[in-house]
Amino acid sequence: MKKTKILIAVFILTGMVMAQKPVKKIPIKPKEVPASPAKTIGKGLVDFEYTKFDFGNLNEKGGKVFHDFMFTNAGNAPITIVNVVTSCGCTSTDWTRVPVNPGEKGVIKASFDPNGRQGKFNKSLMVQTDGDPAYLSIEISGFVFPSNYNFADTYKYQYGNLAVKSNTIDFNNVKNTAYDSTLIGLYNMSNKRIYVYKIEGPGNMLFTKPYDNILPNTDLNIKLKYYPRKPMEYGPVRQEIKVYTNDDSLPVKTFYVSANIVEDFGILDKSRLKKSPKADFNKTEIDLGKVSLFSSPVATFTITNKGKEDLIIRRVVRACNCLVPELDKTVIPKGKTATLKVAYSLANMAGPDSKTIKVITNDPLNTEITLTVKIDVVGQ
């Protein structure tokens, strides 16, 4: 019995050992993840910042407008813009002609000519590349307004890309106790925003503008308030204003301001008017006759004060540098006289001639008296 049990145990152990014989293992391949098409086939990848641009409002006569569409090569191989086709003859383009390496930038330049194309527009440019995508479209749009510069009578003077009513400003008879005002109109003929950075003028002028920039096809009115300058200068006065802008064709616009400053006698009551000075000239015209060239003949005028208060000669204004006035006194008491000598320089002159000077006084009835000097140059 014991031998039989031993044999059975040996038989069981032998079967267990045979059952545990190692099995040959078959390796399992890891799961493959497909690569992106651009990296797999080695292509450039065009990545635009944006593909549409709106120019907004354009002036028909403001000239071409331009915009740059920037892109980046987001692929793993160089990319080339093969061609760009526009949908209209009013649109033109240029682009980066050399290959753009991965991570670098390129540009497609689009331009539009609004001349003769009023109203809304939307134009496309078809871009062909040797990368991904092979074809794509970019667009430009906007609205073209008719040019007021061509059709309006308001803005007649072109000053760079701005049109103005005039580059001269005239103030007639500004009283010494008051001021005058006007508007300086600027019209933007271009297709870009023009900024007015600074207005530079004398201290007797004040400027007010509602905003500091002018949109295309719109205008800006600068209010100018003009005061007589101190010390008071009666008669014609000429000054300048400079307007500084970002207009690349003419950044600084110069305006010429003329004014005639007069004395305000409205503040005098009747009793003061009765006592006012009275200017009496012995002559208002002198003919010096025939004189030789390069001589300096002199015309002499006498001024008498026939009023009750001092007569003040505010200013003597000559119409030509060839006249040289000399006044022996500027304040003439009651009943007294003053002498005004006017020398006539005859250099480079020949034949008959006539020139004037203006005498400005504080006589309410004769604030401005014009004196005339005539001459006939006959040679040496």
C-alpha positions in Angstrom: 0.0 0.0 0.0 2.8 2.4 0.8 4.5 1.8 -2.5 1.2 2.3 -4.4 0.7 5.7 -2.7 4.2 6.8 -3.4 3.8 6.0 -7.2 0.6 8.0 -7.3 2.3 11.0 -5.7 5.2 10.8 -8.1 2.8 10.7 -11.1 0.9 13.8 -9.9 4.0 15.8 -9.3 5.4 14.9 -12.8 2.1 16.1 -14.5 2.2 19.4 -12.6 5.8 20.0 -13.7 4.9 19.2 -17.3 1.9 21.6 -17.1 4.2 24.5 -16.0 6.5 24.3 -19.1 7.1 28.0 -20.3 5.3 29.3 -23.4 7.2 31.5 -26.0 6.0 35.1 -25.8 5.0 37.2 -29.0 5.9 40.9 -28.7 3.0 43.4 -29.1 3.7 46.5 -31.2 2.7 49.9 -29.6 -0.3 51.7 -31.1 0.8 54.1 -33.9 -0.4 57.8 -33.7 -0.7 59.4 -37.2 1.4 62.6 -37.7 -0.2 65.8 -39.0 -0.3 66.0 -42.8 2.0 69.0 -42.9 4.7 67.3 -40.8 4.3 64.0 -42.5 4.7 65.3 -46.0 7.0 68.3 -45.2 4.8 71.3 -46.3 4.6 74.9 -45.3 1.4 76.1 -43.6 0.0 79.6 -44.3 -1.4 81.2 -41.2 -2.9 84.7 -41.7 -3.5 87.1 -38.8 -6.8 87.9 -40.5 -8.2 87.5 -44.1 -10.6 90.5 -44.3 -10.0 94.2 -44.0 -12.4 97.1 -44.1 -11.0 100.5 -45.3 -14.1 102.3 -44.0 -15.1 105.6 -45.7 -12.9 106.6 -48.6 -12.8 109.8 -50.7 -13.2 109.2 -54.4 -10.4 111.7 -55.2 -8.2 110.9 -52.2 -5.9 108.5 -54.1 -5.1 104.8 -53.7 -5.3 103.1 -50.3 -3.0 100.2 -49.2 -3.1 97.4 -46.6 -0.7 94.7 -45.7 -2.0 91.2 -44.9 0.6 89.5 -42.7 1.0 85.7 -42.5 3.3 83.3 -40.7 4.6 79.9 -42.0 3.2 77.5 -39.3 4.4 74.4 -41.1 7.7 72.5 -41.1 9.0 73.4 -44.6 9.5 76.6 -46.5 6.4 78.0 -48.3 6.2 80.2 -51.4 3.4 82.5 -52.6 3.1 81.3 -56.2 0.6 83.9 -57.4 -2.1 86.4 -56.3 -5.1 87.1 -58.6 -7.3 90.1 -58.1 -11.0 90.2 -58.9 -11.0 93.8 -60.3 -8.7 96.2 -62.2 -9.2 98.7 -59.4 -7.3 96.3 -57.1 -3.6 95.6 -57.3 -1.2 93.6 -55.2 2.4 92.6 -54.4 3.7 89.9 -52.1 6.8 88.3 -50.6 8.5 86.7 -53.5 11.1 84.6 -51.7 10.4 81.3 -49.8 9.2 81.9 -46.2 10.9 79.6 -43.7 9.0 77.9 -40.9 8.2 80.4 -38.1 9.0 83.4 -40.3 6.6 86.0 -41.7 5.6 87.2 -45.1 3.2 89.8 -46.5 0.6 90.2 -49.3 0.1 93.9 -50.1 -3.4 94.9 -51.4 -4.2 98.3 -52.9 -7.5 99.8 -54.1 -8.1 102.9 -56.3 -11.4 104.6 -55.4 -11.4 107.0 -58.4 -14.7 106.6 -60.2 -16.0 103.9 -58.0 -18.6 105.5 -55.7 -20.5 103.4 -53.2 -19.9 100.2 -51.4 -17.2 97.8 -52.6 -16.0 94.3 -51.7 -13.0 92.8 -53.5 -11.3 89.5 -53.2 -7.7 88.4 -53.9 -7.1 84.7 -54.6 -3.8 83.5 -53.1 -2.0 80.4 -54.5 0.8 78.7 -52.5 3.0 75.7 -52.8 2.0 74.6 -49.3 -1.1 74.2 -47.3 -3.7 75.4 -48.3 -2.9 75.5 -51.9 -5.6 78.2 -52.5 -7.2 80.7 -50.2 -9.0 84.1 -50.5 -8.4 87.4 -48.7 -10.9 90.4 -49.0 -10.9 94.2 -48.8 -14.0 96.3 -48.5 -15.2 99.9 -47.8 -17.4 102.7 -49.0 -16.4 105.4 -51.5 -17.9 108.9 -51.1 -18.0 111.4 -54.0 -15.3 114.1 -53.5 -16.6 117.3 -52.1 -13.4 119.0 -53.3 -14.5 118.5 -56.9 -18.1 119.5 -56.5 -18.3 122.0 -53.6 -17.6 125.7 -53.9 -16.7 126.0 -50.3 -13.1 124.5 -50.3 -11.3 126.1 -53.3 -7.7 126.1 -52.2 -5.7 122.8 -52.1 -3.1 122.8 -49.3 -1.4 119.4 -49.5 -4.0 116.7 -48.7 -6.3 119.3 -47.1 -8.5 121.7 -49.0 -9.3 125.1 -47.4 -11.6 128.0 -48.1 -8.6 130.3 -48.4 -5.1 130.6 -47.0 -5.8 134.3 -46.3 -8.1 135.6 -43.5 -9.3 139.2 -43.6 -10.8 141.2 -40.7 -12.2 144.5 -41.7 -12.4 147.4 -39.2 -11.8 145.6 -35.9 -12.5 148.1 -33.1 -9.7 148.7 -30.6 -12.3 147.9 -27.8 -13.6 144.6 -29.3 -12.7 141.5 -31.3 -13.7 139.7 -34.4 -14.0 136.0 -35.2 -14.2 133.6 -38.1 -13.9 129.9 -38.9 -10.9 128.2 -40.6 -12.3 125.3 -42.5 -10.1 122.3 -43.3 -11.4 119.5 -45.6 -9.6 116.1 -45.7 -9.3 115.0 -49.3 -7.1 112.0 -48.5 -8.1 108.5 -47.6 -6.3 108.6 -44.2 -7.1 110.3 -40.9 -5.3 113.6 -40.6 -4.4 114.9 -37.2 -4.1 118.6 -36.2 -1.3 118.5 -33.7 -0.8 122.2 -32.9 -2.0 125.7 -34.0 0.7 128.3 -33.6 -0.2 132.0 -33.7 0.4 135.4 -32.0 -0.9 136.0 -28.5 -3.7 138.2 -29.7 -5.4 135.2 -31.4 -7.4 132.4 -29.7 -8.1 129.1 -31.3 -10.8 126.5 -30.6 -11.2 123.2 -32.4 -13.9 120.6 -31.6 -11.5 117.6 -32.1 -7.9 117.0 -33.1 -8.3 114.8 -36.2 -10.2 114.9 -39.5 -11.6 111.7 -41.0 -11.4 111.1 -44.7 -14.0 113.0 -46.7 -15.0 115.2 -43.7 -14.0 118.7 -42.6 -12.9 120.5 -39.4 -13.8 124.1 -38.5 -11.3 125.8 -36.2 -12.7 128.9 -34.5 -10.4 131.9 -34.6 -11.1 134.8 -32.2 -9.0 137.9 -33.2 -8.2 140.7 -30.7 -6.2 143.9 -31.6 -2.6 143.3 -30.4 -0.9 145.3 -27.7 0.5 147.9 -27.8 -2.3 149.1 -30.0 -1.3 149.4 -33.7 -4.0 151.2 -35.7 -4.5 150.6 -39.4 -3.6 147.6 -41.5 -1.9 144.7 -39.6 -0.6 141.5 -41.1 0.2 138.3 -39.1 0.7 134.6 -39.6 -0.8 131.3 -38.3 0.8 127.9 -38.6 -1.3 124.7 -38.4 0.8 121.6 -37.7 -0.5 118.3 -39.1 0.6 114.7 -40.0 -0.1 115.4 -43.7 3.0 113.9 -45.3 2.6 116.1 -48.4 2.6 119.4 -46.5 2.7 119.0 -42.7 2.7 122.7 -41.9 -0.1 124.9 -43.3 0.5 128.7 -43.2 -2.4 131.2 -43.1 -2.0 134.9 -43.5 -4.2 137.1 -41.3 -4.9 140.7 -42.3 -6.9 143.1 -40.1 -7.7 146.9 -40.1 -7.7 148.2 -36.6 -9.9 151.2 -36.0 -10.5 153.4 -33.0 -13.9 153.0 -31.3 -15.5 156.5 -31.0 -18.8 155.1 -30.0 -17.7 155.3 -26.4 -17.6 159.2 -26.6 -20.7 161.1 -25.5 -21.8 164.3 -27.2 -19.9 166.6 -25.0 -16.7 164.7 -25.7 -17.4 164.7 -29.4 -17.7 168.5 -29.4 -14.3 168.8 -27.8 -12.6 166.2 -30.1 -9.6 167.1 -32.2 -10.0 168.1 -35.9 -7.3 167.3 -38.4 -6.9 169.8 -41.2 -4.4 169.1 -44.1 -3.2 172.0 -46.3 -3.1 169.5 -49.2 -4.0 165.9 -49.8 -2.1 165.7 -53.1 1.2 167.0 -54.2 2.7 166.8 -57.7 6.5 167.0 -57.6 6.6 167.4 -61.4 9.6 166.3 -63.5 12.6 165.2 -61.5 15.9 163.4 -62.5 16.7 159.8 -61.7 18.4 159.0 -58.4 17.3 162.2 -56.8 15.2 162.3 -53.6 12.5 164.9 -54.0 10.4 165.7 -50.9 6.7 166.5 -50.7 5.7 168.5 -47.6 2.3 168.4 -45.9 1.1 170.5 -43.1 -1.4 169.2 -40.4 -3.3 171.7 -38.2 -5.4 170.8 -35.2 -8.6 172.9 -35.3 -10.3 171.0 -32.5 -10.2 171.5 -28.7 -8.3 168.4 -27.6 -4.9 167.1 -28.7 -4.7 165.7 -32.1 -2.7 162.4 -32.1 -1.2 161.0 -35.2 -1.7 157.3 -34.5 0.3 156.0 -37.5 1.6 156.8 -41.0 1.2 153.9 -43.4 3.1 153.9 -46.7 2.0 152.0 -49.7 5.6 151.6 -51.0 9.0 151.4 -49.5 10.0 154.1 -52.1 8.2 156.6 -49.8 10.0 157.7 -46.6 7.7 159.7 -44.3 9.0 161.9 -41.5 6.7 163.6 -39.0 8.1 166.3 -36.7 5.5 165.5 -34.0 2.8 163.0 -33.2 0.8 165.0 -30.7 -0.5 168.3 -32.0 -2.1 170.6 -29.4 -5.1 172.8 -30.1 -4.4 175.4 -32.8 -0.9 174.0 -33.5 0.5 172.4 -36.6 2.9 169.6 -37.6 4.9 168.9 -40.7 4.9 165.7 -42.6 7.7 165.3 -45.1 7.5 162.5 -47.6 10.8 161.7 -49.5 10.4 159.9 -52.8 13.3 157.5 -53.7 13.6 157.3 -57.4 16.0 154.4 -57.9 15.1 152.1 -60.9 12.2 154.3 -61.9 11.2 156.1 -65.1 8.3 158.1 -66.3 5.2 159.3 -64.4 4.3 157.6 -61.1 1.9 158.1 -58.2 2.0 156.7 -54.7 -0.1 157.1 -51.5 0.4 157.2 -47.8 -2.3 156.9 -45.1 -2.4 159.1 -42.0 -4.4 157.6 -39.1 -5.5 160.1 -36.4 -7.8 160.3 -33.3 -10.1 162.7 -35.2 -13.5 161.0 -35.1 -14.4 162.6 -38.5 -11.0 162.0 -40.2 -9.6 158.8 -38.8 -7.9 158.0 -42.0 -6.6 160.5 -44.5 -5.0 159.4 -47.8 -2.2 161.6 -49.2 -1.0 161.3 -52.8 2.4 162.1 -54.2 2.9 162.3 -58.0 6.1 162.4 -59.9 7.6 162.2 -63.4 11.1 160.8 -63.7 12.9 162.1 -66.8 16.4 160.7 -66.3 19.7 161.9 -64.8 
